[in-house]
Amino acid sequence: MDSNKDNKDYFVTKHPSLWEGLGGLLACLLPLLKKEFLQIRRNAFLPKLIVLFPIVIMCVMPWVMQMEVKNIVVDVVDIDHTIESQRLVQQIAASNYFIFGGQKATYAEAMKDIEKGRADVILEIRNGKYLIAANAVNGTKGAMGSAYLSQIVASHSAAIAPSAPAANTLSGAVAGTSPLVLYNKGQNYKLFMIPALFAIVMMLMTGFLPTLNIVGEKEAGTIEQINVTPVSKWSFILAKLIPYWLIALFVITVCLLLAWLVYGLTPAGSVWLVYVLAMLLALFFSSFGLIVSNYSDTMQQAMFVMWFFVVSIMLLSGLFTPTRSMPQWAYLTTYINPMHYFIEAIRTVFIRGGGVQQIAHQLFALVVIGGFMALWAVQSYKKNSK
């Protein structure tokens, strides 16, 4: 105890200004933090939103936000009427991906079902050859449906003619090959989407709530009372950010628990890396929300500006589609998109079990972007604003 006291006295003696600055900052922060938590607690809606929002997102969205294409209606035009063609029809009807729409007498009759939206894919069997025609109005459904159907036809062809050369099989299938899945071996799409849902929850909870905070005080007039006090900009902005960082810790904990309890999914990598990534993303969005609120005069204006940027950040992040599929000019935006770095890193940790070395680039980018936004949030706040 005596040695600790001596070390403290030595630090105070050698760095009196720094010690006084830290003490003054802490003395200013405590009352402001108490005020923020009182405002959150007295709000009839906000505490319920903080608890219910991650629960609803984690329990509902993984079932609906999936890119697996199912319930594809297939019409079959069987001209051959052989035993092999009937077996192929039975295989298609038994697949979990297809709904058998029935056998049609002619191709033109099946095409009428396509035009009226009653069918998605046509399979014509004529003289031992196969024609697959897909409705490509929905490009993803048409491409995936025809790919699934091609695999069934290819496996059927290989079964009835095992000695046939690989060049005669559909979709370039090569005889004697089989895929080796290294990660997500069960091909569970929920395992792919749940880390992305972490990003959506963090973005909405730590982005919109700080945005509405300062603007709400502007409309209520209470911010004028703070502007006439000697509270520094750093103390004021930190008092606005810290509660939402704590909310971020609570939200990510709830998401991890629900992923384990509801879906039986746990991170393949370190849990503490998940928390670090979540806090860095929370630093960016909470700072960005305060920046928007500092430049906004009304809650409506802040909401529209924030929604514009949030949707753009989300759609350009690779959350739903690969970023390499974007045009080059759109792909360049990923270099300054923190959501892109977070999604790459969280999927690496959660699915592949990656460590700090595997996500060092993403961690560095999140630290730089988040730190820059935090400094901007402090500098953009003007105590003498009207």
C-alpha positions in Angstrom: 0.0 0.0 0.0 2.8 2.4 0.9 4.6 1.8 -2.4 1.4 2.4 -4.4 0.9 5.7 -2.5 4.4 6.7 -3.2 4.0 6.0 -6.9 0.8 8.1 -7.0 2.5 11.0 -5.2 5.5 10.8 -7.6 3.1 10.9 -10.6 1.2 13.8 -9.2 4.5 15.6 -8.4 6.0 15.0 -11.9 2.8 15.6 -13.9 0.5 17.9 -11.9 -1.2 19.4 -15.0 -2.0 16.0 -16.5 -3.3 14.7 -13.1 -5.4 17.8 -12.6 -6.8 17.5 -16.1 -7.8 13.9 -15.7 -9.4 14.8 -12.3 -11.3 17.7 -13.8 -12.5 15.6 -16.7 -13.7 12.9 -14.4 -15.4 15.4 -12.1 -17.3 16.9 -15.1 -18.1 13.5 -16.6 -19.8 12.0 -13.6 -22.7 14.5 -13.3 -23.2 14.5 -17.1 -23.2 10.7 -17.2 -25.7 10.6 -14.4 -27.9 13.0 -16.4 -27.7 10.9 -19.5 -28.7 7.7 -17.7 -31.5 9.4 -15.9 -32.8 10.6 -19.3 -32.6 7.1 -20.7 -34.3 5.6 -17.7 -37.1 8.1 -17.6 -37.9 7.6 -21.2 -40.9 5.3 -21.4 -39.9 3.8 -24.8 -36.1 3.8 -25.0 -35.3 1.1 -22.4 -37.8 -1.3 -24.0 -36.3 -0.6 -27.4 -32.8 -1.4 -26.1 -33.9 -4.8 -24.8 -36.5 -5.8 -27.5 -34.7 -4.7 -30.6 -31.8 -7.1 -30.6 -34.1 -9.9 -29.5 -36.5 -9.4 -32.5 -33.6 -9.0 -35.0 -31.8 -12.1 -33.8 -34.9 -14.3 -33.5 -36.7 -13.2 -36.7 -34.3 -12.0 -39.3 -32.1 -15.1 -39.7 -35.2 -17.0 -40.9 -36.1 -14.4 -43.6 -32.8 -12.8 -44.6 -31.4 -15.7 -46.5 -30.2 -16.0 -50.0 -31.1 -19.6 -50.4 -33.5 -20.0 -53.2 -36.3 -22.5 -52.5 -39.8 -23.3 -53.7 -38.9 -23.0 -57.4 -41.9 -24.2 -59.5 -40.7 -26.6 -62.3 -42.8 -27.6 -65.3 -41.5 -30.7 -67.1 -42.1 -31.4 -70.8 -41.3 -35.1 -71.2 -41.3 -36.1 -74.8 -39.4 -39.3 -74.4 -41.7 -41.0 -71.7 -38.9 -43.4 -70.8 -38.2 -45.0 -67.4 -35.1 -42.9 -67.0 -37.0 -39.7 -67.7 -39.7 -40.6 -65.2 -37.0 -41.3 -62.6 -35.6 -37.8 -63.2 -39.0 -36.3 -62.8 -39.4 -38.1 -59.4 -36.0 -36.8 -58.3 -37.0 -33.2 -59.1 -40.3 -33.6 -57.3 -38.5 -35.0 -54.2 -36.0 -32.1 -54.0 -36.4 -29.6 -51.2 -35.7 -26.8 -53.6 -38.4 -27.4 -56.1 -42.1 -27.5 -56.3 -43.2 -29.9 -59.1 -45.7 -27.9 -61.3 -46.7 -30.9 -63.3 -46.0 -32.4 -66.7 -47.0 -30.4 -69.8 -47.7 -31.8 -73.2 -45.7 -29.2 -75.2 -43.0 -26.6 -74.5 -45.5 -23.8 -75.6 -47.9 -24.9 -72.9 -45.2 -24.7 -70.3 -44.1 -21.3 -71.5 -47.6 -20.0 -70.8 -47.1 -20.9 -67.1 -43.9 -19.0 -67.2 -45.6 -15.9 -68.7 -48.4 -16.0 -66.2 -46.0 -16.5 -63.2 -47.2 -20.0 -62.4 -43.8 -21.6 -63.1 -40.2 -20.5 -62.7 -38.2 -23.2 -64.7 -39.0 -25.5 -67.6 -37.2 -28.8 -68.2 -37.8 -30.3 -71.6 -36.6 -33.9 -72.2 -36.3 -34.8 -75.9 -34.3 -37.7 -77.5 -32.2 -38.1 -74.4 -31.2 -34.4 -74.3 -32.3 -31.8 -71.8 -33.3 -28.2 -72.2 -33.5 -26.0 -69.1 -35.3 -22.6 -69.6 -35.6 -20.3 -66.5 -37.7 -17.2 -65.9 -34.9 -14.5 -65.4 -37.1 -11.6 -64.4 -35.8 -12.4 -61.0 -32.2 -13.0 -62.1 -31.1 -14.6 -58.8 -34.0 -17.0 -58.6 -33.6 -17.9 -62.3 -29.9 -18.5 -62.1 -29.9 -20.5 -58.9 -33.0 -22.5 -60.0 -31.4 -23.5 -63.3 -28.1 -24.3 -61.5 -29.9 -26.6 -59.0 -31.8 -28.3 -61.7 -28.6 -28.7 -63.8 -27.0 -30.5 -60.8 -29.9 -32.9 -60.5 -29.8 -33.6 -64.3 -26.1 -34.1 -64.2 -26.2 -36.5 -61.4 -29.0 -38.4 -63.1 -27.1 -38.6 -66.3 -24.0 -39.9 -64.5 -26.0 -42.5 -62.8 -27.5 -44.0 -66.0 -24.3 -43.6 -68.0 -21.3 -43.8 -65.6 -18.9 -44.4 -68.4 -19.9 -41.2 -70.3 -17.1 -38.6 -70.6 -17.1 -35.6 -68.3 -17.6 -33.2 -71.3 -21.2 -34.5 -71.8 -22.3 -33.6 -68.3 -24.1 -30.4 -67.5 -22.6 -27.3 -65.8 -19.1 -28.6 -66.5 -19.4 -31.3 -63.8 -16.3 -33.5 -63.7 -16.7 -37.1 -62.9 -15.0 -38.3 -59.7 -14.8 -34.9 -58.0 -16.4 -33.8 -54.8 -16.3 -30.4 -52.9 -14.3 -30.0 -49.7 -16.0 -27.5 -47.4 -13.5 -25.9 -44.9 -15.8 -23.5 -43.1 -19.5 -23.7 -42.3 -19.4 -27.3 -43.3 -23.2 -27.7 -42.8 -23.7 -24.9 -45.4 -25.9 -23.2 -42.8 -26.9 -19.8 -44.1 -27.8 -18.6 -40.7 -24.1 -18.9 -39.6 -23.2 -16.6 -42.5 -25.9 -14.0 -41.7 -25.8 -13.8 -37.9 -22.5 -11.9 -37.8 -23.9 -9.5 -40.3 -27.0 -9.0 -38.1 -24.6 -8.0 -35.3 -23.6 -5.1 -37.6 -27.1 -4.1 -38.3 -28.1 -4.1 -34.6 -25.0 -2.1 -33.7 -25.5 0.4 -36.5 -29.1 1.2 -35.6 -28.8 1.2 -31.9 -25.6 3.2 -31.6 -26.2 5.3 -34.6 -29.7 6.7 -34.4 -30.0 7.0 -30.6 -27.0 9.5 -30.3 -28.3 11.3 -33.4 -31.6 12.1 -31.7 -30.0 12.9 -28.4 -28.5 16.4 -29.0 -31.2 17.3 -31.5 -33.8 16.5 -28.9 -32.1 18.7 -26.4 -31.9 21.5 -29.0 -35.7 21.3 -29.6 -36.4 21.1 -25.9 -34.1 24.0 -25.2 -32.1 22.2 -22.4 -28.9 22.4 -24.4 -28.8 26.1 -23.8 -28.4 25.5 -20.1 -25.3 23.4 -20.8 -23.8 25.9 -23.2 -23.6 28.5 -20.5 -21.8 26.2 -18.1 -18.0 25.8 -18.0 -18.3 22.2 -19.3 -15.7 21.5 -22.0 -16.6 20.1 -25.4 -14.6 16.9 -24.6 -16.6 16.3 -21.4 -19.9 16.9 -23.1 -19.3 14.7 -26.1 -17.8 11.9 -24.0 -20.8 12.0 -21.7 -23.0 11.5 -24.8 -20.9 8.7 -26.2 -20.1 6.6 -23.1 -23.7 5.5 -22.4 -24.1 4.2 -26.0 -20.9 2.3 -25.7 -22.3 0.6 -22.6 -25.5 0.0 -24.5 -23.4 -1.6 -27.3 -21.8 -4.0 -24.8 -25.2 -5.0 -23.6 -26.6 -5.4 -27.1 -23.7 -7.5 -28.4 -23.9 -9.7 -25.3 -27.6 -10.3 -25.9 -26.9 -11.1 -29.6 -24.2 -13.7 -28.7 -26.4 -15.3 -26.1 -29.4 -15.6 -28.5 -27.1 -17.0 -31.3 -26.1 -19.7 -28.8 -29.5 -20.4 -27.2 -31.7 -20.2 -30.3 -29.4 -21.5 -33.1 -26.6 -23.2 -31.2 -24.0 -21.0 -32.9 -20.9 -19.8 -31.0 -17.9 -17.9 -32.4 -15.2 -20.2 -33.8 -12.6 -17.6 -32.7 -12.1 -15.5 -29.6 -15.2 -13.9 -28.0 -13.2 -10.9 -26.8 -12.3 -10.1 -30.5 -16.0 -9.9 -31.2 -16.4 -7.4 -28.4 -13.4 -5.3 -29.6 -14.9 -5.2 -33.1 -18.3 -4.3 -31.8 -16.9 -1.4 -29.7 -14.9 0.0 -32.6 -18.0 -0.1 -34.8 -20.0 1.5 -31.9 -17.3 4.3 -31.7 -17.8 5.1 -35.4 -21.6 5.1 -35.5 -22.1 6.9 -32.2 -19.6 9.6 -33.2 -21.2 9.8 -36.6 -24.6 10.2 -35.0 -23.4 13.1 -32.9 -21.8 14.7 -35.9 -25.2 14.6 -37.8 -27.0 16.0 -34.7 -24.4 18.8 -34.3 -25.2 20.0 -37.8 -29.0 19.5 -37.6 -31.5 21.8 -36.1 -34.6 19.5 -36.0 -35.2 15.9 -35.4 -36.7 15.4 -38.8 -33.6 16.7 -40.5 -31.3 14.5 -38.5 -33.4 11.4 -39.2 -33.4 11.9 -42.9 -29.7 12.7 -43.1 -28.8 9.7 -40.9 -31.1 7.3 -42.8 -29.5 8.4 -46.1 -26.0 7.6 -44.9 -26.9 4.4 -43.0 -28.6 2.9 -46.0 -25.7 3.8 -48.3 -23.1 2.4 -45.8 -25.1 -0.8 -45.4 -25.7 -1.5 -49.1 -22.1 -0.7 -50.1 -20.5 -2.8 -47.3 -20.9 -6.3 -48.7 -23.5 -7.2 -46.2 -25.7 -9.0 -48.7 -23.7 -9.2 -51.9 -19.9 -9.6 -52.6 -18.1 -6.3 -52.9 -16.0 -7.6 -55.8 -19.3 -7.8 -57.8 -19.7 -4.0 -57.6 -18.5 -1.6 -60.4 -15.0 -0.3 -59.8 -16.2 3.2 -58.7 -18.5 1.6 -56.1 -15.9 -0.8 -54.9 -13.6 2.1 -54.1 -16.1 3.3 -51.4 -15.4 0.1 -49.4 -11.9 1.6 -48.4 -13.7 4.2 -46.2 -16.7 2.1 -45.2 -16.3 0.9 -41.6 -19.2 -1.5 -42.0 -17.2 -3.3 -44.7 -14.2 -3.8 -42.4 -16.4 -4.9 -39.5 -18.3 -7.5 -41.6 -15.1 -9.0 -43.0 -13.5 -9.2 -39.6 -16.5 -10.5 -37.7 -17.1 -13.3 -40.3 -13.4 -14.2 -40.1 -13.6 -14.5 -36.3 -17.1 -16.0 -36.0 -16.9 -18.5 -38.9 -13.3 -19.2 -39.6 -11.9 -18.8 -36.1 -9.4 -16.1 -37.2 -7.2 -14.3 -34.7 -5.7 -10.8 -34.4 -3.2 -11.4 -37.2 -6.0 -12.4 -39.6 -8.0 -9.2 -39.0 -5.2 -6.8 -38.2 -5.9 -4.8 -41.3 -9.6 -4.4 -40.4 -8.8 -3.5 -36.8 -6.4 -0.8 -37.9 -8.9 0.6 -40.4 -11.7 0.7 -37.7 -9.5 2.4 -35.2 -8.4 5.1 -37.7 -11.9 5.8 -39.0 -13.5 5.6 -35.5 -10.9 7.9 -34.0 -11.3 10.4 -36.8 -15.0 10.5 -36.4 -14.7 10.9 -32.6 -12.4 13.9 -33.1 -14.8 15.4 -35.7 -17.7 14.9 -33.2 -15.9 17.0 -30.6 -14.8 19.7 -33.0 -18.2 20.0 -34.7 -20.0 20.7 -31.4 -20.3 24.5 -30.8 -21.2 25.6 -27.3 -22.3 29.0 -28.6 -24.8 27.5 -31.1 -28.1 29.2 -31.3 
